[in-house]
Structures are given as C-alpha cells and as structure tokens.
Amino acid sequence: MVTSNEPGIYREGSHGVRHENILLCRELDINESGTWLGFETLTVCHIETSPVITSLMDRSEIEWLNDYNQSVYSKLAPFLTYEESSWLKNKTAPLIP
C-alpha cells in the first residue's frame, strides 16, 4: 500500500508549512509475534534546512533529517550534472546540533 506522510504546522490567519512524503507500506519482519510492517520512503526530494531551528530539535530528529537528506543526495547525485550535484550537496549538508 502507498500512503503519504504530511507533517506540518499552521498558524491561524497567518501561514502554514507542510512537507509531504510518499511512503510504501511493506513487510519488515516475521517472527513468533506475527508480521511486522513498516514504511519505506519513496519520495526523493531534499528537505530544506535553512528555516530549521536546531535548538528546537533533539539529537534523534537532527540525525533523522541529516540521514534523510544524505539518502536523497546519494540516490540522485549519480544522475546529475556537476553543477546540479554541487547545488544538491550544499542543500543536503548536515545540520550541526
């Protein structure tokens, strides 16, 4: 099954921000407790980090964002020109906690 994950924040009468990823629900494991399902991200687009305030994030959130953006770069860079790859490398640079 394919679904979407759409976290966001909305300020009434002002603005809103949302990031949407498409996810594939798939089998992760089978054990004595049954079948375990999880999500695999299908979207391959970096998350813009310039508006991120790292002081509002814990270490695991920063690591998740860094890992996600690194994954995007790794998947796309082989198909990009040098200029495009350089731009994306800059956009996916890790956040420092």
C-alpha positions in Angstrom: 0.0 0.0 0.0 1.2 3.5 -0.8 0.3 6.4 1.5 1.5 9.9 2.4 3.0 11.4 5.5 2.2 15.1 5.7 3.6 16.7 8.9 3.0 20.4 9.2 2.3 23.4 11.3 -0.4 26.0 10.7 -0.7 29.5 12.3 -4.4 30.6 12.0 -4.7 33.7 9.9 -1.0 33.7 9.1 0.7 30.9 7.3 1.4 27.2 7.2 4.2 24.9 6.3 3.9 21.2 5.3 6.3 18.6 3.9 4.8 15.6 2.1 6.5 12.3 1.5 5.0 9.3 -0.3 5.6 6.0 1.7 5.3 2.4 0.8 4.0 0.1 3.5 5.9 -3.1 3.3 6.8 -6.2 5.4 9.8 -5.7 7.6 10.0 -9.0 9.5 8.1 -12.1 10.5 8.7 -13.7 13.9 6.8 -15.5 16.7 4.7 -12.4 17.3 3.5 -12.1 13.7 4.2 -10.0 10.7 5.8 -6.6 11.3 5.1 -3.8 8.8 7.0 -0.5 8.3 7.4 2.3 5.8 9.9 2.9 3.0 10.1 6.5 1.8 9.6 6.7 -2.0 9.9 10.5 -2.3 13.4 11.6 -3.3 13.5 15.3 -2.6 15.6 17.1 0.0 14.1 18.8 2.9 15.1 22.5 3.0 17.1 23.2 6.2 17.5 26.9 6.0 14.4 27.7 8.1 15.2 24.9 10.7 15.9 26.0 14.3 18.1 23.1 15.6 17.7 24.3 19.2 14.0 23.2 19.0 15.1 19.7 17.9 16.5 16.8 19.8 19.5 14.8 18.6 17.4 12.0 17.1 15.4 14.5 15.0 18.5 16.1 13.7 20.1 12.7 12.9 16.9 11.7 11.1 16.9 14.8 8.9 20.6 14.5 8.2 20.2 10.8 7.2 17.2 11.6 5.0 18.9 14.4 3.1 22.1 12.3 2.7 20.0 9.5 1.3 18.4 11.9 -1.2 21.9 13.1 -2.3 23.2 9.5 -2.6 20.3 8.4 -4.8 20.2 11.5 -7.1 23.8 12.6 -7.5 24.8 9.9 -10.0 22.2 11.2 -12.4 23.0 14.9 -12.1 25.4 17.2 -13.8 28.4 18.6 -11.8 26.5 21.9 -11.2 23.3 20.2 -10.1 25.2 17.8 -7.9 27.1 20.6 -6.3 23.9 22.5 -5.6 22.3 19.4 -4.1 25.3 18.7 -2.0 25.0 22.1 -0.5 21.3 21.8 0.1 21.7 18.4 1.8 24.7 19.4 4.0 24.2 18.0 7.5 22.8 20.2 10.3 25.1 20.6 13.3 23.3 20.1 16.6 
